[in-house]
C-alpha cells in the first residue's frame, strides 16, 4: 500500500529535487517509485516553481521594507533633531523680542 502524501509534502520533495536533490534519494526517502515522482513533477512542478519564486520575492520585499524602515527612522530622528533646534531658536527670538532687543523692519 502506497502512503498518501499531502500536496505540501509533495511540493517539498519537488523543492528538494529543484535544489539539487537526487531523484533516487528522494524516491527512497518518500517510499515511492520514479514514475510516481515524475508524475508529481508533471502535476505539481509549476506550483512548486511559483511558490519558490514567491518566496524569493517575499524575501526581497522584506529586505526592502527593512531598509526603508531604517531610512524612515533615520529621517525621523533628523527631523526631531531639527525641530528641537528650531524650537530653541524660536524661544531665543521670543526672549529677545520680549526684552526689546529685537526689532522688525
Secondary structure, 3 states (H helix, E strand, C coil): CCCCCCHHHHHHHHHHHHCCCCHHHHHHHHCCCHHHHHHHHHHHHHHHHHHHHHHHHHHHHHHHHHHHHHHHHHHHHHHHHHHHHHHHHHHHHHHHHHHCCCCCC
